[in-house]
Amino acid sequence: MANSPTHRALIQRLVLTLFLLLPLAPFVAAEDLPVTEKQKIETLINQVKSLKDAKFVRNGRSYSADNAATFLKGKWDANAADMTSAQDFVDRIASFSGTSGKPYLIRFQDGKEIKCRDYLLGELKRIEAPGL
């Protein structure tokens, strides 16, 4: 049993899950959210951070992926009490400027731009897909 293909596959999936969740460890905000919703938000923030060749456009200014992730994390921390889900995070925190009302954009290296909301909703759908 210990060396069966099913057992090896289970261990591989557990290792992969731990590997994917390990980068989320530094995020400790929003203590009142269900763990799964916090993990989804943290995953979305990490996804923005991973877009190294893209720029995050906020109020007409361009920022690195690292700066964007830090900004979104700070905005989430400041508004965590009002969040009930990852969908709330996308709709109320990560989609537009609270100051100007302008949508946040992600500009890829090829010049293509997408609203941050659309990008994050696509990522959220992927995260929530059965089997992941």
ABEGO torsion letter per residue (X at the ends): XAABAAAAAAAAAAAAAAAAAAAAAABABGAABBAAAAAAAAAAAAAAAABAABBBBBGGBBBBAAAAAAAAAAAAAAAAAABABAAAAAAAAAABBAAAGBBBBBBBAAGBBBBAAAAAAAAAAAAABBGX
